[in-house]
Amino acid sequence: MSKLHLVFGGRVSDPQTADFIEPDRLDVVGIFPDYASAEAAWRASAQRTVDDATMKYVVVHLHRLLEPRP
């Protein structure tokens, strides 16, 4: 299985948490086959919203969720 990564973002209640306050309005950037491409997409999305402290983008390692270690 390839190491899939999901990049998404949205408005958070506190910039130091991942408590998204409007989950129905998340910006799903995409699913990427490797970390390098996911990181590039994350950086581009985060850079667009750099002046808005309540916007946060994250990279989720889907491969870790699909194949958890014992």
N, CA, C and O atoms as a MOPAC input file, in Angstrom:
PM7 MOZYME 1SCF
protein

 N      0.84800 1    -1.18100 1     0.00000 1
 C      0.00000 1     0.00000 1     0.00000 1
 C      0.89000 1     1.24000 1     0.00000 1
 O      1.89600 1     1.29600 1     0.70700 1
 N      0.50800 1     2.22600 1    -0.79800 1
 C      1.26100 1     3.47100 1    -0.78900 1
 C      0.97200 1     4.22700 1     0.50900 1
 O     -0.01900 1     3.96200 1     1.18900 1
 N      1.82500 1     5.14000 1     0.82700 1
 C      1.67900 1     5.89700 1     2.06900 1
 C      0.87700 1     7.16300 1     1.79600 1
 O      1.43800 1     8.22500 1     1.52700 1
 N     -0.43400 1     7.03100 1     1.86900 1
 C     -1.33700 1     8.12900 1     1.55200 1
 C     -1.36600 1     9.18100 1     2.64900 1
 O     -1.26400 1     8.87400 1     3.83700 1
 N     -1.51000 1    10.44500 1     2.21600 1
 C     -1.58500 1    11.58400 1     3.14000 1
 C     -2.73200 1    12.49000 1     2.71800 1
 O     -2.90800 1    12.77300 1     1.53200 1
 N     -3.50500 1    12.94000 1     3.68800 1
 C     -4.62400 1    13.85000 1     3.46300 1
 C     -4.23000 1    15.23700 1     3.95800 1
 O     -3.67200 1    15.37500 1     5.04600 1
 N     -4.51700 1    16.25100 1     3.16900 1
 C     -4.26200 1    17.64100 1     3.57100 1
 C     -5.61000 1    18.35700 1     3.60000 1
 O     -6.35800 1    18.35600 1     2.62200 1
 N     -5.89700 1    18.96600 1     4.74300 1
 C     -7.13000 1    19.74600 1     4.85700 1
 C     -6.91300 1    20.86100 1     5.86200 1
 O     -5.92400 1    20.86500 1     6.59600 1
 N     -7.84100 1    21.80600 1     5.89100 1
 C     -7.74200 1    22.91800 1     6.82000 1
 C     -9.08700 1    23.53800 1     7.07100 1
 O    -10.08500 1    23.21700 1     6.42600 1
 N     -9.08300 1    24.43700 1     8.02800 1
 C    -10.30300 1    25.14800 1     8.37300 1
 C    -10.08300 1    26.05200 1     9.56900 1
 O     -8.96800 1    26.20800 1    10.06500 1
 N    -11.16500 1    26.63300 1    10.01000 1
 C    -11.12100 1    27.56500 1    11.13500 1
 C    -11.08100 1    26.79100 1    12.44900 1
 O    -11.84400 1    25.84300 1    12.63600 1
 N    -10.19300 1    27.19200 1    13.35800 1
 C    -10.05100 1    26.54700 1    14.66300 1
 C    -10.39400 1    27.53100 1    15.77800 1
 O    -10.29600 1    28.74600 1    15.60700 1
 N    -10.79500 1    26.98600 1    16.91600 1
 C    -11.14900 1    27.84300 1    18.05100 1
 C     -9.90400 1    28.41100 1    18.71800 1
 O     -9.94500 1    29.50800 1    19.27700 1
 N     -8.80900 1    27.68200 1    18.66400 1
 C     -7.53400 1    28.09600 1    19.26100 1
 C     -6.42900 1    27.63800 1    18.32000 1
 O     -6.36300 1    26.45100 1    18.00100 1
 N     -5.56000 1    28.53400 1    17.86500 1
 C     -4.51900 1    28.16300 1    16.90600 1
 C     -3.54100 1    27.08500 1    17.40400 1
 O     -2.82300 1    26.48400 1    16.60500 1
 N     -3.51600 1    26.84900 1    18.69200 1
 C     -2.61100 1    25.83200 1    19.22200 1
 C     -3.27000 1    24.45900 1    19.32300 1
 O     -2.66500 1    23.51400 1    19.83100 1
 N     -4.50500 1    24.34600 1    18.84300 1
 C     -5.20400 1    23.06100 1    18.86900 1
 C     -5.69000 1    22.71200 1    17.46200 1
 O     -5.54900 1    23.49700 1    16.52400 1
 N     -6.25100 1    21.54100 1    17.34400 1
 C     -6.86500 1    21.11900 1    16.08100 1
 C     -8.37000 1    20.99200 1    16.27600 1
 O     -9.00000 1    20.08800 1    15.72700 1
 N     -8.94300 1    21.90000 1    17.06100 1
 C    -10.38000 1    21.90800 1    17.32000 1
 C    -11.06500 1    22.75000 1    16.24000 1
 O    -11.23200 1    23.96000 1    16.39300 1
 N    -11.45600 1    22.09400 1    15.15300 1
 C    -12.07700 1    22.79400 1    14.03200 1
 C    -13.52000 1    23.13300 1    14.38900 1
 O    -14.30000 1    22.26000 1    14.76800 1
 N    -13.86400 1    24.42700 1    14.26100 1
 C    -15.16900 1    24.87900 1    14.73400 1
 C    -16.26300 1    24.76300 1    13.67300 1
 O    -17.44600 1    24.82500 1    14.00900 1
 N    -15.89800 1    24.59900 1    12.41300 1
 C    -16.88700 1    24.45300 1    11.34700 1
 C    -16.50800 1    23.25200 1    10.48300 1
 O    -16.08200 1    23.43100 1     9.34200 1
 N    -16.65500 1    22.03400 1    11.00300 1
 C    -16.22400 1    20.86400 1    10.24100 1
 C    -16.92000 1    20.70600 1     8.89100 1
 O    -16.36400 1    20.10100 1     7.97400 1
 N    -18.12200 1    21.24100 1     8.76600 1
 C    -18.83300 1    21.14200 1     7.49200 1
 C    -18.27500 1    22.09400 1     6.43500 1
 O    -18.65700 1    22.02100 1     5.26700 1
 N    -17.37500 1    22.98100 1     6.84200 1
 C    -16.78600 1    23.94600 1     5.91200 1
 C    -15.28600 1    23.73600 1     5.72900 1
 O    -14.58200 1    24.65400 1     5.30800 1
 N    -14.78600 1    22.53200 1     6.04200 1
 C    -13.36000 1    22.24400 1     5.88500 1
 C    -12.94600 1    22.36100 1     4.42400 1
 O    -13.70800 1    22.02900 1     3.51600 1
 N    -11.73500 1    22.83600 1     4.21800 1
 C    -11.14600 1    22.91300 1     2.88400 1
 C    -10.29300 1    21.66100 1     2.70400 1
 O     -9.18300 1    21.57700 1     3.23000 1
 N    -10.82000 1    20.68400 1     1.95300 1
 C    -10.07100 1    19.45600 1     1.68800 1
 C     -9.19800 1    19.72300 1     0.46100 1
 O     -9.68700 1    19.83600 1    -0.66300 1
 N     -7.89500 1    19.81800 1     0.71300 1
 C     -6.95000 1    20.12600 1    -0.35900 1
 C     -6.76100 1    18.90300 1    -1.25200 1
 O     -6.74500 1    19.01600 1    -2.47800 1
 N     -6.61800 1    17.72300 1    -0.62300 1
 C     -6.48800 1    16.51300 1    -1.42400 1
 C     -5.80500 1    15.38300 1    -0.69300 1
 O     -5.37500 1    15.52300 1     0.45200 1
 N     -5.71500 1    14.25100 1    -1.38400 1
 C     -5.01800 1    13.07300 1    -0.89100 1
 C     -3.79100 1    12.88300 1    -1.77600 1
 O     -3.88600 1    12.93600 1    -3.00200 1
 N     -2.64800 1    12.66200 1    -1.15100 1
 C     -1.38000 1    12.62800 1    -1.86700 1
 C     -0.65300 1    11.30400 1    -1.62000 1
 O     -0.78600 1    10.71900 1    -0.54600 1
 N      0.11200 1    10.82900 1    -2.60300 1
 C      0.74100 1     9.51400 1    -2.51100 1
 C      2.00400 1     9.46900 1    -1.66700 1
 O      2.49100 1     8.38600 1    -1.34200 1
 N      2.54100 1    10.62600 1    -1.31000 1
 C      3.75800 1    10.65700 1    -0.49300 1
 C      3.78300 1    11.93600 1     0.34700 1
 O      3.05900 1    12.89400 1     0.07900 1
 N      4.63000 1    11.91900 1     1.36100 1
 C      4.67900 1    13.04600 1     2.28500 1
 C      5.18300 1    14.32000 1     1.60700 1
 O      4.70000 1    15.41300 1     1.90200 1
 N      6.14300 1    14.18400 1     0.71000 1
 C      6.71300 1    15.37300 1     0.06700 1
 C      5.65300 1    16.16600 1    -0.69800 1
 O      5.60700 1    17.39200 1    -0.59300 1
 N      4.81800 1    15.49200 1    -1.45200 1
 C      3.77400 1    16.21100 1    -2.19500 1
 C      2.69900 1    16.74100 1    -1.25700 1
 O      2.14200 1    17.81200 1    -1.49800 1
 N      2.40000 1    16.00500 1    -0.19000 1
 C      1.43100 1    16.49100 1     0.80300 1
 C      1.96300 1    17.73000 1     1.50800 1
 O      1.22100 1    18.68300 1     1.74800 1
 N      3.24000 1    17.71200 1     1.83600 1
 C      3.83800 1    18.86300 1     2.50900 1
 C      3.83400 1    20.09500 1     1.59700 1
 O      3.58300 1    21.20700 1     2.06100 1
 N      4.10600 1    19.90500 1     0.32800 1
 C      4.07900 1    21.03000 1    -0.61700 1
 C      2.67600 1    21.62100 1    -0.70900 1
 O      2.51800 1    22.84100 1    -0.74300 1
 N      1.66900 1    20.77300 1    -0.74900 1
 C      0.28300 1    21.24800 1    -0.79600 1
 C     -0.09300 1    21.94700 1     0.51000 1
 O     -0.76800 1    22.97600 1     0.49300 1
 N      0.34500 1    21.38700 1     1.64400 1
 C      0.08600 1    21.99500 1     2.95200 1
 C      0.71700 1    23.38800 1     3.02400 1
 O      0.07000 1    24.34900 1     3.43900 1
 N      1.97700 1    23.48700 1     2.61800 1
 C      2.66700 1    24.78900 1     2.65400 1
 C      1.96200 1    25.82900 1     1.78500 1
 O      1.80400 1    26.97800 1     2.19800 1
 N      1.54800 1    25.44000 1     0.61000 1
 C      0.86700 1    26.38200 1    -0.28700 1
 C     -0.45100 1    26.85400 1     0.31700 1
 O     -0.77200 1    28.04100 1     0.27000 1
 N     -1.20800 1    25.92700 1     0.88200 1
 C     -2.49900 1    26.29100 1     1.48700 1
 C     -2.31000 1    27.14000 1     2.72900 1
 O     -3.01300 1    28.13300 1     2.91500 1
 N     -1.37300 1    26.76300 1     3.57400 1
 C     -1.11900 1    27.51600 1     4.80100 1
 C     -0.60000 1    28.92400 1     4.47800 1
 O     -0.94900 1    29.88800 1     5.15900 1
 N      0.22300 1    29.03600 1     3.45000 1
 C      0.76900 1    30.34100 1     3.07300 1
 C     -0.32500 1    31.29400 1     2.62000 1
 O     -0.25100 1    32.49400 1     2.88400 1
 N     -1.34900 1    30.76800 1     1.93300 1
 C     -2.46000 1    31.62300 1     1.47600 1
 C     -3.21700 1    32.23800 1     2.64800 1
 O     -3.79600 1    33.31500 1     2.50900 1
 N     -3.22000 1    31.56800 1     3.80500 1
 C     -4.00100 1    32.04700 1     4.95200 1
 C     -3.10600 1    32.47400 1     6.11400 1
 O     -3.54800 1    32.49400 1     7.26300 1
 N     -1.87100 1    32.81200 1     5.82400 1
 C     -0.89800 1    33.11000 1     6.88000 1
 C     -1.33100 1    34.28600 1     7.76700 1
 O     -0.95300 1    34.33900 1     8.93700 1
 N     -2.09500 1    35.20100 1     7.24500 1
 C     -2.51800 1    36.36700 1     8.02700 1
 C     -3.75500 1    36.11600 1     8.88300 1
 O     -4.15900 1    36.99300 1     9.64700 1
 N     -4.35500 1    34.95500 1     8.77200 1
 C     -5.55300 1    34.60800 1     9.54200 1
 C     -5.17700 1    33.55900 1    10.58800 1
 O     -5.04700 1    32.37700 1    10.27000 1
 N     -5.00300 1    33.99300 1    11.82600 1
 C     -4.53200 1    33.10000 1    12.89900 1
 C     -5.52700 1    31.99500 1    13.24400 1
 O     -5.15400 1    31.01900 1    13.89500 1
 N     -6.78000 1    32.12900 1    12.82300 1
 C     -7.74800 1    31.09200 1    13.16300 1
 C     -7.87600 1    30.02300 1    12.07300 1
 O     -8.66300 1    29.08700 1    12.21300 1
 N     -7.11200 1    30.15800 1    10.99800 1
 C     -7.10600 1    29.14100 1     9.93800 1
 C     -5.90300 1    28.23200 1    10.13900 1
 O     -4.79000 1    28.69000 1    10.39900 1
 N     -6.15300 1    26.93600 1    10.01400 1
 C     -5.08800 1    25.95500 1    10.21800 1
 C     -5.21400 1    24.84400 1     9.18600 1
 O     -6.31100 1    24.35500 1     8.91600 1
 N     -4.09200 1    24.45200 1     8.61700 1
 C     -4.02300 1    23.32800 1     7.68800 1
 C     -3.16800 1    22.24300 1     8.30900 1
 O     -2.19300 1    22.52700 1     9.00600 1
 N     -3.54300 1    20.98500 1     8.05100 1
 C     -2.82900 1    19.85200 1     8.63700 1
 C     -2.59800 1    18.76800 1     7.58300 1
 O     -3.28400 1    18.70300 1     6.56400 1
 N     -1.61100 1    17.92400 1     7.86700 1
 C     -1.33800 1    16.73400 1     7.06600 1
 C     -1.68000 1    15.53100 1     7.94000 1
 O     -1.16600 1    15.40200 1     9.05100 1
 N     -2.53900 1    14.66200 1     7.44600 1
 C     -2.93100 1    13.45000 1     8.16800 1
 C     -2.30100 1    12.25600 1     7.45200 1
 O     -2.45500 1    12.09600 1     6.24100 1
 N     -1.60100 1    11.43100 1     8.20300 1
 C     -0.96100 1    10.23500 1     7.65200 1
 C     -2.00600 1     9.12200 1     7.57500 1
 O     -2.15700 1     8.33600 1     8.51100 1
 N     -2.72300 1     9.06200 1     6.45600 1
 C     -3.78800 1     8.07200 1     6.30900 1
 C     -3.26600 1     6.64700 1     6.40100 1
 O     -3.96000 1     5.76100 1     6.90100 1
 N     -2.06200 1     6.42300 1     5.92800 1
 C     -1.51000 1     5.08200 1     5.95700 1
 C     -1.35000 1     4.56800 1     7.39100 1
 O     -1.42100 1     3.36200 1     7.62700 1
 N     -1.13700 1     5.46300 1     8.33500 1
 C     -1.03500 1     5.05700 1     9.74600 1
 C     -2.39700 1     4.68300 1    10.31800 1
 O     -2.48200 1     3.83200 1    11.20200 1
 N     -3.45100 1     5.30300 1     9.82900 1
 C     -4.80100 1     4.96500 1    10.27300 1
 C     -5.28300 1     3.66100 1     9.66300 1
 O     -6.01100 1     2.90200 1    10.30300 1
 N     -4.88000 1     3.40200 1     8.43000 1
 C     -5.33000 1     2.21100 1     7.72300 1
 C     -4.57200 1     0.95400 1     8.12200 1
 O     -5.10700 1    -0.15200 1     8.05100 1
 N     -3.32600 1     1.12800 1     8.54300 1
 C     -2.49700 1    -0.00100 1     8.96000 1
 C     -1.80700 1     0.33700 1    10.28000 1
 O     -0.59200 1     0.53800 1    10.29900 1
 N     -2.54600 1     0.40400 1    11.37200 1
 C     -1.92900 1     0.75700 1    12.66200 1
 C     -0.95500 1    -0.31500 1    13.13100 1
 O     -1.12700 1    -1.50100 1    12.84800 1
 N      0.05100 1     0.11800 1    13.84100 1
 C      1.03000 1    -0.81000 1    14.39300 1
 C      0.46300 1    -1.43300 1    15.66200 1
 O     -0.25700 1    -0.77600 1    16.41300 1
 N      0.78700 1    -2.69800 1    15.89900 1
 C      0.27200 1    -3.36800 1    17.12000 1
 C      0.86300 1    -2.80000 1    18.39900 1
 O      0.52700 1    -3.25800 1    19.49100 1

